[in-house]
Amino acid sequence: MISFNSNTLIKPIIIVTTSLMVMFVIAGMLTALKPELRISSSSVNQWSQEFETSFFVHLLGFENQYFNQAIPASDKKTINLSTIAFELATSINPNDPRSLLGRELPGFSLFDGEIIVAGQGTNYTNMPYESSPPLEVLLQEREASIENIEKYEESGNVPPPALTTNGEKVVYIYTTHSRESYLPHLPEGTKSTESYSHEMNVMNVAEKLGKELEKRGIGVQVEKTDFTKVVSEKGMKYYQSYDVSRPVIKQAMETNRKLKYFFDIHRDSQPHKVTTTTINGKKYARTIFIIGGEHAKYEQNLKLATDLHNLLDEKYPGLSRGVTKKQGEGTNGKFNQDLSENAILIEIGGVENSIEEVFRTAEALAEVFSEYYWQAEEVNG
């Protein structure tokens, strides 16, 4: 006769029952969380962005030493598990005090971002930023002094180009924040936070850059849409400006498959001392390139921006403030650069620069980019 011990049956039943109860409790807690707090592909992606790429290569190297060959000698350092645990628990990077201060100081997040290439004098205290004023400020009919635009519209003599695109438009220039303007050309007493105009703004700068590129044989399509006005007409918020410019860019790409480069022209809100340099006795409005880090084409766009920075720094030392990356909360993270491998956002000058300084920089940028373009065409050709 076979005998059963009731204790041997009760124990596994209790374990199974307890396990099921714990599972139900955990599932209930997860489903009760707010959507933004639940585990999802986006939250995992955001978590992983807290770590450098080399960290994941290090992890793979534990299993296969072959992966360690991909790590530069300068990055081959011991992984500190306590530091990693601290970052995961607190979201604070001990090597970047902004990760702590950004949560405590109002407005500090405006300077958030990562400096990929630091130009002369560029650091985390003078990062580019753009204010987001109410739409009534943006749409105010603020007259501007435009005689200087006509005065500096034509640059010095440029020799006829040896190479041309034969009428094909290969560069697309647009202005997502179309009414960003410059204080020296606005009525006296205008505040820097009110430096917006429907008459004189970055759209004029885009036109100037387009004309300078055309002189050098490169076909350009300059977008005329006043996106700020469209934002107002659609009843949208200023931060949604990139959602407004996106379909226009896509339409341009579908209409003309020859378009290869996409430049979004902006102006910074930093003061004159940060956004201005003197080269050969002439004042120039400094540039800075901004790349969104939350899309698959980030590396290609970063290469283009870095190449242009290096070329500018070679021919016009100090003109470029460098290259920065923006991603995460409080910023767009894409800037429509996911639409092309050759899309960049260029800040030309700041709120206190004159149109003369800005136009002078547009000429220098056109000169450098035209050389870059024709060299690239020669290699690809």
Secondary structure, DSSP 8 states (H G I E B T S, - for coil): -----HHHHHHHHHHHHHHHHHHHHHHHHHHHS-GGGS--HHHHHHHHTTS-HHHHHHHHHHH-GGGGGGS-GGG-----HHHHHHHHHH---TT-THHHHHHHSTTGGGG-SEEEEE-TT--TTS--------HHHHTS------HHHHHTSS-S-----S---TT-EEEEEE-TTTTB--GGGS-TT--GGG-B-SSSSHHHHHHHHHHHHHHTT-EEEE----HHHHHHHTT--GGGHHHHHHHHHHHHHHH-TT--EEEEEE---S-HHHHEEEETTEEEE-EEEEEE-SSTTHHHHHHHHHHHHHHHHHHSTT-EEEEEEE-STTS-S-TTGGG-TTEEEEEES-TT--HHHHHHHHHHHHHHHHHHHHHHHHHH-
